[in-house]
Amino acid sequence: MTDTALYIGIGFFLLLGAFIQFFVQWRRHHRDFTKELEPVLRSVGLRFVSATWPGWFKVGPFPKLEVELGRPQSRVGGIHGEYAEYRIVTFRDSEGQTHEIWAKIEFEMFRLRRIRWDATRKRKLPEAAKELIEN
């Protein structure tokens, strides 16, 4: 095997790894979390309308960096099982008014761990939605 073939092989595997990482991120960002979000909203008397991905590096009212010590770490094929997805969730209250709230959907070991809620305009939210938001 010549040096050129070795470099081509290394480059191929680096490109393949980058493509796989990009594809995994793309799938996670475009995943529909209606099945997870709708029951939580329904439990406090709100009606789910939609959930949209806000875009790269947009976390809304949540801190940009959070560190939790002592949490398990998993990795399968180079893909981390601990990640968070952010969504801008639109819902209707009992009066039919539309509101928006942010959801942080946290995964641990590739499974849903919890959903955290927060809002940029908390005063305008109905009381049922304020119950979801952590203090």
Helices and strands as residue ranges (DSSP letters): H 3-29, H 34-43, E 47-52, E 75-76, E 79-80, E 83-92, E 98-108, E 111-118, G 122-124, H 127-132
